[in-house]
């Protein structure tokens, strides 16, 4: 088993939460923080800590950033997250860069041009989750993967949906789409050919274009309403 090596820039609540999850999953984690008051070694004893400025090239070099497979820019400052992402990708060749977007108006900057592979906007994600909670049958985009322009989307199956009650193996998915997981009654169901889609299932899928999203929405969404035929 290959151990993931992850460096996290920013030891605020978000950075520490991510570090805790990664450590629990067996990853090696280095946390870089420039504020001594945020360095809490006792809170995450399994992590390595470095008191340094993640925007300083020399300090990233001293940290051995080129040895890491993933960098997470998790500070509360979008400017810092962009600079850290760019340095990690262009100067150290970190294969995967994930950046936190604090303000939705800045989301357009978090692209491949700034070294960002995946941009995570907490406000936008929360908005999407609220939309998902009140819009059964509607496709909701949760996240866009900048490197490939693919999106992670979610849809809750309606009772009268065209695929509800059918086996996945019997369904012709649109090109450039793939089902990732089905959430049902608090548990994850792997979308195998024999798995059946049921009313209320939360289906997470990847679509690689807006056209693929639209096709997936038509396939998984509610059945079109029949039009009444009236005489003259």
C-alpha positions in Angstrom: 0.0 0.0 0.0 1.4 3.4 -1.0 1.2 6.0 1.8 -0.1 9.4 0.6 2.1 12.3 1.5 0.0 15.5 1.9 1.1 19.0 2.9 -1.5 21.4 4.2 -0.9 25.2 4.1 -2.9 26.7 6.9 -3.6 25.4 10.4 -6.9 27.1 11.0 -10.1 25.1 11.7 -10.4 23.9 8.1 -6.7 22.9 7.8 -6.8 21.0 11.1 -10.0 19.2 10.2 -8.6 18.1 6.9 -5.4 16.9 8.6 -7.3 14.9 11.2 -9.3 13.1 8.5 -6.2 12.3 6.4 -4.3 11.1 9.4 -7.2 8.8 10.3 -7.0 7.4 6.8 -3.3 6.6 7.0 -1.8 9.6 5.2 1.5 11.3 6.2 0.7 15.0 6.8 2.8 18.1 7.1 1.1 21.3 8.2 2.7 24.6 7.4 1.6 27.6 9.5 3.2 31.0 9.9 1.2 32.0 13.1 2.8 30.4 16.2 -0.5 30.7 18.0 -2.1 28.3 15.5 0.5 25.6 15.8 -1.1 23.0 18.1 1.0 20.0 18.1 -0.9 18.3 20.9 -4.1 18.5 18.9 -2.6 16.5 16.0 0.3 14.6 17.3 0.4 12.4 14.2 1.2 15.3 11.9 4.5 17.0 11.3 4.4 20.8 11.9 6.5 23.5 10.3 6.4 27.1 11.5 6.9 28.9 8.2 5.4 31.1 5.5 4.0 28.9 2.8 4.4 31.8 0.3 8.1 31.8 0.7 9.9 29.7 -2.0 12.9 29.0 0.1 10.9 27.7 3.0 8.8 25.4 0.8 12.1 24.1 -0.6 13.4 23.5 2.9 10.2 21.6 3.7 10.9 19.2 0.8 7.7 20.1 -1.1 8.7 18.2 -4.2 8.4 14.9 -2.2 4.7 15.4 -1.6 1.9 14.0 -3.8 -0.8 16.4 -2.7 -0.9 20.0 -1.5 -4.0 21.6 0.2 -4.0 25.4 0.3 -6.4 25.8 3.2 -5.8 29.3 4.6 -8.5 31.9 5.1 -6.8 34.2 2.5 -7.6 33.6 -1.1 -4.4 35.5 -2.2 -2.3 33.2 -0.1 -4.0 30.1 -1.4 -3.4 31.1 -5.0 0.3 31.9 -4.4 0.9 28.6 -2.6 -0.9 26.7 -5.3 1.1 28.3 -8.1 4.4 27.7 -6.3 3.5 24.1 -5.5 2.6 23.3 -9.1 5.2 25.3 -11.1 8.2 25.2 -8.8 7.9 21.8 -7.1 5.7 19.8 -9.5 3.2 18.6 -6.9 0.9 16.3 -8.8 -2.4 17.3 -7.1 -3.2 20.8 -5.8 -6.5 21.4 -3.9 -7.3 25.0 -3.0 -9.9 26.5 -0.6 -11.9 29.4 -2.1 -13.0 31.7 0.7 -15.0 34.2 -1.3 -17.2 33.1 -4.2 -16.3 36.2 -6.2 -12.7 34.9 -6.4 -13.6 31.5 -7.7 -12.9 32.3 -11.3 -9.2 32.8 -10.4 -8.8 29.3 -9.0 -7.9 27.6 -12.3 -5.1 25.5 -13.9 -3.4 28.8 -14.7 -2.7 29.3 -11.0 -1.8 25.6 -10.5 -5.1 24.6 -9.0 -6.5 21.1 -9.9 -9.5 21.2 -7.6 -11.1 24.4 -6.2 -13.4 23.9 -3.2 -15.7 26.8 -2.4 -17.4 26.3 1.0 -20.1 28.9 0.4 -20.9 27.5 -3.1 -20.9 23.9 -1.7 -23.2 24.9 1.1 -25.5 26.6 -1.4 -25.5 23.5 -3.6 -26.4 21.4 -0.6 -29.3 23.7 0.3 -30.5 23.5 -3.3 -30.2 19.7 -3.2 -32.2 19.5 0.0 -35.2 21.3 -1.5 -35.0 20.2 -5.1 -35.7 16.5 -5.6 -35.3 15.5 -9.2 -33.1 18.5 -10.1 -29.4 18.1 -10.9 -27.1 20.1 -8.6 -23.4 20.8 -9.4 -21.4 20.2 -6.2 -17.9 20.8 -7.5 -15.9 21.4 -10.7 -12.5 19.7 -11.3 -10.6 22.5 -13.0 -7.9 20.3 -14.6 -10.4 18.3 -16.8 -13.4 20.6 -16.7 -15.4 17.7 -15.3 -18.0 18.3 -12.6 -19.3 16.3 -9.6 -23.1 16.4 -9.7 -25.9 15.2 -7.4 -29.5 14.3 -8.0 -32.1 12.8 -5.7 -34.3 10.4 -7.5 -38.0 11.1 -7.7 -40.7 8.5 -7.3 -41.8 8.8 -10.9 -38.3 9.0 -12.4 -37.7 7.0 -15.6 -34.9 5.1 -14.1 -36.4 4.5 -10.6 -36.7 0.8 -9.9 -34.4 -0.2 -12.7 -31.0 -2.0 -12.6 -28.0 0.2 -13.5 -26.9 -2.4 -16.0 -30.2 -1.8 -17.9 -29.6 1.9 -18.1 -27.8 3.6 -21.0 -25.8 6.4 -19.4 -25.0 9.4 -21.6 -21.5 9.6 -23.0 -18.9 11.2 -20.8 -20.7 10.5 -17.6 -20.2 8.0 -14.8 -22.0 7.1 -11.6 -19.7 7.4 -8.6 -21.8 6.4 -5.6 -25.4 6.0 -4.4 -26.3 7.3 -1.0 -29.3 5.4 0.5 -30.5 5.5 4.1 -27.2 6.8 5.4 -25.0 4.3 3.6 -23.0 4.2 0.4 -24.0 1.8 -2.4 -21.5 1.0 -5.1 -23.2 1.5 -8.5 -22.7 -2.0 -9.9 -24.6 -3.3 -12.9 -26.9 -5.3 -10.6 -27.6 -2.4 -8.2 -31.1 -1.0 -8.4 -32.0 2.7 -8.3 -34.7 3.5 -5.7 -36.8 6.4 -4.9 -35.0 8.9 -2.7 -31.5 7.7 -3.7 -28.9 10.5 -3.8 -26.9 9.7 -6.9 -23.5 11.3 -7.3 -22.0 11.3 -10.7 -19.2 12.8 -12.8 -20.0 14.6 -16.1 -17.3 16.0 -18.3 -19.3 18.8 -20.0 -22.4 20.9 -19.7 -24.0 18.8 -22.4 -23.3 15.6 -20.4 -24.8 17.2 -17.4 -28.0 18.1 -19.3 -28.3 14.6 -20.7 -27.8 13.1 -17.2 -30.4 15.4 -15.8 -32.9 14.2 -18.4 -32.1 10.6 -17.7 -32.2 10.7 -13.9 -34.8 13.5 -13.5 -38.5 13.2 -13.0 -40.7 11.8 -15.8 -42.0 14.5 -18.1 -45.6 15.5 -17.4 -48.1 14.3 -19.9 -50.0 17.0 -21.7 -53.7 16.8 -21.7 -55.4 16.5 -25.1 -58.4 18.6 -25.5 -60.9 18.8 -28.3 -62.1 21.8 -30.2 
